[in-house]
Structures are given as structure tokens and as C-alpha cells.
Amino acid sequence: MGGMVSKAEVEKAIEEVRPYLQMDGGDVELVEIVDDVVKVRLKGACAHCPMAQLTLKTSIEGYLRRRVPGVKAVEAV
């Protein structure tokens, strides 16, 4: 079921990172949190960008793990 990660905290952190993605024509939305793994959907330019996985892991996951205690990983669905 669930872990300890706060959905509200994750949503706030995603809002903070979203403008950087939107500058390049992309976006990200929270889908769900399962066992402290944040599942997101990459949208816009991010959905088809060859660098999307790198952006997801280094930028989005790195930021969320620093910002929200308990986040284990971020995955695109």
C-alpha cells in the first residue's frame, strides 16, 4: 500500500520544478505514489524527448528526493 511520502509535499515540489520543464515545452504531472516511489507522466516536449529519462532521473528525481523526505525513486508511467 502506501509509505510515508506526503502527496501534498510531492505536488508542491513538482510545482516548483514544473517551470523549468515548461521553458523547454514540456511538463510533468503526478500520477500516484506507491511505496514511496513517485509515478509521474511526462507531457509535451518531454513525452518524446530522447533526454527525458535523464531529465527524469537527474533533475526531477534528484530534486524530489532532496525536497521530500522518504521519496525512494521517481518513475515515468
N, C-alpha and C positions, 0 to 999 in steps of 0.2 A: 504494500500500500504506500503510505507516504513516509517521508522523512521529516527533517526539521526545517527545511528551507521554506521561508515565507514567500508566498506568491506575491504579496504586496511589495516586498523588497525587490524581488526579481523584476517585477513590472516597472518599478521606479528606476532600477539600473538600466533596463532596456530603453526606457525613455531617454536616459542620459546618453546612451551610445547611438541611438537612432539618428540624430542629426548628422553624424559622421558618415553613416551609410547613405543617407538621403543626398548628401553632397555629390555622391557618385551615381545617383539614380537608383539606389537600392533601398531596401527596408527589411525589417525583421519583425516577426510577431511571435509572442509566446503562445505555444500550443498547450503544453502541460508540463507538470513536474512529477517525475516518477522516481521514487527512491533517491531523491536529491540530485537527479540528473534532469537538467532543464532541456526540454524539447522545444525547438523553435522552427519556424518556417521562414526561409529566406525568400524575399519578394523583389519584384522589379529587376533591376540590372543584376542584383546579387543572385537571383534564381538561376541564371545561365552563365555566370561569370566563372572562368576557369580557376580564378583565385578564391572562389567562395569558401572552399574548405579551409584554406589557410586563414582567411579573414575570420571565419567562424572560430577556429581553434586559438589563434594568437590574439585577435582583438576582442571578440565577443566573449569567448570563454575566459580568457585572461582577466578581462575587466569584471565579469560577474563573479569569478572566484575570489578576486580581491575585495569586491564590494559587498557580497552577500555570503555570510558565514554558512558553511555546510554544503555549498554547491560542489558536487564531485566532477561534473562534466557538463558540456553543452553539446547537443546533437541536433543536426538538421533532420527534419522529417518531411 
